[in-house]
Amino acid sequence: MKKVLIHAGYPKCASTYLQKKIFPVLKNYSNMAFAPRDEKYYPLRNDFDPVEFRKLVDKHTINHDDSKNHLIISCEDWAELLFKEFEEVFFAFNGLDRSAHSFSNQVILRNFKAAYPQADMLFVIREPASYVLSRYKMLYRGAKTAKPVEAFLEHPTEGYDQVIERCRTLFGETRTHVVPFEMLQADVQAFVKTVTDLVDADAVIPVSNERVNAAPDFRWQVEYERVKKATRFKLEKNGRTPAARIAYLIARAWMAAIVRPRLQKRYGEEVFEVKMPPETKQRFAKSNHHVEELTGLDLSIYGYFTG
């Protein structure tokens, strides 16, 4: 029986690095993160069929190697987001039927258990304040919100500790793995080794310090991205028709010639920053959870919140 590792998230926690630099090298990797929307989010379905999901996983498995006795399945959006407000944006822009899908760790993990009862689960977590800022900036750059960051922190869902406990109950303590994103920042080699050992302790992975999926640094770049994305959303509102695609190409040419120079002139070398209000940071700093006890990791820099 092959060992199955399911990397279930979180977003903005080295997922792209794993999916581009690590998992393909390990072989037998199902890159569900790049699957079509309906297939990618199949684990969120209320009418989940384990057989159908395994077929989708096989469909998107790359770098086959029969000598490797493992299967890696990855999608960073397979974990309930930490606040309800992020979930609202997720559904609004992914066009999923909310009556057919549940963005709930209870549902998602139950579905994984039905499809792969003996799977190992991997979660990469990140200091919550840093996570929220990164996630928010991604939504802002993508023109998916104009609200301030504190508007996304009103309704907590499940905290990291609750997810870990739920996962350990279903899959077992030894099959539930948690790795902090900060390990990648501090020691790339240690991060890579920790992940690869979960499926192949003998694997030799070339370590890269290259920034993957790096966000733009300057304000004008961010605002230009927002204009492009907002224009595309507007033109595709009635469907991705050939006419909409042509209109978007014309609009992009106009934006590059007119809008981009104006934004560069307006913002110059101003760096794009989002600052979390001090009172919000204090909320994160108050810890009454026990991720450290659950995982054995030293996460003293983390603040947690009640889900």
MOMO-V655524 format. One record per residue. N is the residue number from 1. RES is the residue in three letters. BURIAL is b if it has 24 or more other ideal C-beta (glycine too) atoms within 12 Angstrom, else e. Layout:
# MOMO-V655524
((N/RES/BURIAL) (N/RES/BURIAL))
This chain:
# MOMO-V655524
((1/MET/e) (2/LYS/b) (3/LYS/e) (4/VAL/b) (5/LEU/b) (6/ILE/b) (7/HIS/b) (8/ALA/b) (9/GLY/b) (10/TYR/b) (11/PRO/b) (12/LYS/b) (13/CYS/b) (14/ALA/b) (15/SER/b) (16/THR/b) (17/TYR/b) (18/LEU/b) (19/GLN/b) (20/LYS/e) (21/LYS/b) (22/ILE/b) (23/PHE/b) (24/PRO/b) (25/VAL/b) (26/LEU/b) (27/LYS/b) (28/ASN/b) (29/TYR/b) (30/SER/b) (31/ASN/b) (32/MET/b) (33/ALA/b) (34/PHE/e) (35/ALA/b) (36/PRO/e) (37/ARG/e) (38/ASP/e) (39/GLU/b) (40/LYS/b) (41/TYR/b) (42/TYR/b) (43/PRO/b) (44/LEU/b) (45/ARG/b) (46/ASN/e) (47/ASP/e) (48/PHE/b) (49/ASP/e) (50/PRO/e) (51/VAL/e) (52/GLU/e) (53/PHE/b) (54/ARG/b) (55/LYS/e) (56/LEU/b) (57/VAL/b) (58/ASP/e) (59/LYS/e) (60/HIS/b) (61/THR/b) (62/ILE/b) (63/ASN/e) (64/HIS/e) (65/ASP/e) (66/ASP/e) (67/SER/e) (68/LYS/b) (69/ASN/e) (70/HIS/b) (71/LEU/b) (72/ILE/b) (73/ILE/b) (74/SER/b) (75/CYS/b) (76/GLU/b) (77/ASP/b) (78/TRP/b) (79/ALA/b) (80/GLU/b) (81/LEU/b) (82/LEU/b) (83/PHE/b) (84/LYS/e) (85/GLU/b) (86/PHE/b) (87/GLU/b) (88/GLU/e) (89/VAL/b) (90/PHE/b) (91/PHE/b) (92/ALA/e) (93/PHE/e) (94/ASN/e) (95/GLY/e) (96/LEU/e) (97/ASP/e) (98/ARG/e) (99/SER/e) (100/ALA/e) (101/HIS/b) (102/SER/b) (103/PHE/b) (104/SER/b) (105/ASN/b) (106/GLN/b) (107/VAL/b) (108/ILE/b) (109/LEU/b) (110/ARG/b) (111/ASN/b) (112/PHE/b) (113/LYS/b) (114/ALA/e) (115/ALA/b) (116/TYR/b) (117/PRO/e) (118/GLN/e) (119/ALA/b) (120/ASP/b) (121/MET/b) (122/LEU/b) (123/PHE/b) (124/VAL/b) (125/ILE/b) (126/ARG/b) (127/GLU/b) (128/PRO/b) (129/ALA/b) (130/SER/b) (131/TYR/b) (132/VAL/b) (133/LEU/b) (134/SER/b) (135/ARG/b) (136/TYR/b) (137/LYS/b) (138/MET/b) (139/LEU/b) (140/TYR/b) (141/ARG/b) (142/GLY/b) (143/ALA/e) (144/LYS/b) (145/THR/b) (146/ALA/e) (147/LYS/e) (148/PRO/e) (149/VAL/b) (150/GLU/e) (151/ALA/e) (152/PHE/b) (153/LEU/b) (154/GLU/e) (155/HIS/e) (156/PRO/b) (157/THR/b) (158/GLU/b) (159/GLY/b) (160/TYR/b) (161/ASP/b) (162/GLN/b) (163/VAL/b) (164/ILE/b) (165/GLU/b) (166/ARG/b) (167/CYS/b) (168/ARG/b) (169/THR/e) (170/LEU/b) (171/PHE/b) (172/GLY/e) (173/GLU/e) (174/THR/e) (175/ARG/b) (176/THR/b) (177/HIS/b) (178/VAL/b) (179/VAL/b) (180/PRO/b) (181/PHE/b) (182/GLU/b) (183/MET/b) (184/LEU/b) (185/GLN/e) (186/ALA/e) (187/ASP/e) (188/VAL/b) (189/GLN/e) (190/ALA/e) (191/PHE/b) (192/VAL/b) (193/LYS/e) (194/THR/b) (195/VAL/b) (196/THR/b) (197/ASP/e) (198/LEU/b) (199/VAL/b) (200/ASP/b) (201/ALA/e) (202/ASP/e) (203/ALA/b) (204/VAL/e) (205/ILE/b) (206/PRO/e) (207/VAL/e) (208/SER/e) (209/ASN/e) (210/GLU/e) (211/ARG/e) (212/VAL/e) (213/ASN/e) (214/ALA/e) (215/ALA/b) (216/PRO/b) (217/ASP/e) (218/PHE/e) (219/ARG/b) (220/TRP/b) (221/GLN/b) (222/VAL/b) (223/GLU/b) (224/TYR/b) (225/GLU/b) (226/ARG/b) (227/VAL/b) (228/LYS/b) (229/LYS/b) (230/ALA/b) (231/THR/b) (232/ARG/b) (233/PHE/e) (234/LYS/e) (235/LEU/b) (236/GLU/e) (237/LYS/e) (238/ASN/e) (239/GLY/e) (240/ARG/e) (241/THR/e) (242/PRO/e) (243/ALA/e) (244/ALA/e) (245/ARG/e) (246/ILE/e) (247/ALA/e) (248/TYR/b) (249/LEU/e) (250/ILE/e) (251/ALA/b) (252/ARG/e) (253/ALA/e) (254/TRP/e) (255/MET/b) (256/ALA/e) (257/ALA/e) (258/ILE/e) (259/VAL/b) (260/ARG/e) (261/PRO/e) (262/ARG/e) (263/LEU/b) (264/GLN/e) (265/LYS/e) (266/ARG/e) (267/TYR/e) (268/GLY/e) (269/GLU/e) (270/GLU/e) (271/VAL/e) (272/PHE/b) (273/GLU/e) (274/VAL/b) (275/LYS/e) (276/MET/b) (277/PRO/e) (278/PRO/e) (279/GLU/e) (280/THR/b) (281/LYS/e) (282/GLN/e) (283/ARG/b) (284/PHE/b) (285/ALA/e) (286/LYS/e) (287/SER/b) (288/ASN/e) (289/HIS/b) (290/HIS/e) (291/VAL/b) (292/GLU/e) (293/GLU/e) (294/LEU/b) (295/THR/b) (296/GLY/e) (297/LEU/b) (298/ASP/e) (299/LEU/b) (300/SER/e) (301/ILE/e) (302/TYR/b) (303/GLY/b) (304/TYR/b) (305/PHE/b) (306/THR/e) (307/GLY/b))
